[in-house]
Amino acid sequence: MHADPETLRTHLRYTEWATNRLLEAAGKISPNELERDFGTADKSVLGTLTHIFAADRVWLARIEGKPPEVPSGYDLGRLASEWSDLFARWHRWAAGLTAESVEQSVSYRDLKGNPWISPIWQIVLHVVNHGTHHRGQVAGFLRSMGQAPPPLDLIAYYRTL
């Protein structure tokens, strides 16, 4: 399987669309609810959103050949602001993708120091899938607190195009 540049750009736009919808929904709950511990790896709405943001940032750094920085200590406002900037960086990078460049491989180390090599198209689809998985967790957290999360499905995004 391979993905063409426009498919990757579309799915990066989907990721931004879904994330922004979820950030808006999270902005409607109290600070205590944002940090309520659900017993998951990232604990809370804020913790899980921060995890998604951190991964988005780490993967872009890897693609750009820069050392990854794992952010911490975020509140919702700072997270939303910096994520907006990060999405802009992703989109600028993706604008230059070609059929050839999406096949190129990136060498990197995971956060445990293990070496890996992955093609660009796999990394982008992983970033999208990773975000989708964790946004689903956050949507579940919101629902358990009596909040109706917005539709985040890919088909809902496609229907906006």
Phi, psi and omega in degrees: 000144175219162178233139180276162184304318183292325176297317179296317179297319178300317183285331171293322176295321176301314181302316178296314180303309183294319180297315180298321177297319181287323175298319178297316179296319180294332179292349181265359179254163184287161176303322178296320179292325178300328184252009177301130183276117180263006177074018177262175183304320182259006170070303195226176173304306182297317180298320181288319176298318178297321178299315179298312179302314181300317179295317178303319181289316180298316182294321178295320177300317179299315180298322181279357180075024180254158176290134181286144174242130179260110183286154175209169176074035184266144165257173186296321180296313179295320179300311181299317182295310183289330178293321177302315178296321180294318177299321178299319177296316177302315183293320177298315179298313184293335180300332181268004182293143175231170177302327180282317186292330180291341179273345182294147181261151178244130174264134182203172174243139175286179186290350174265358178093002180285135180279143178217159173224125181221144174289151181309312184300324179291321179296313181298314179295328175296315180303315179297312182295317179302313179297319179299315179303309184285329173297325175299321176298314181297319178301320177295320177300313180300315180299320180292342177263011177085011179259138176272112178290155178288158173299131182237001184298148178302321180295328177295322176294312180306325181290346178272348185281000000 
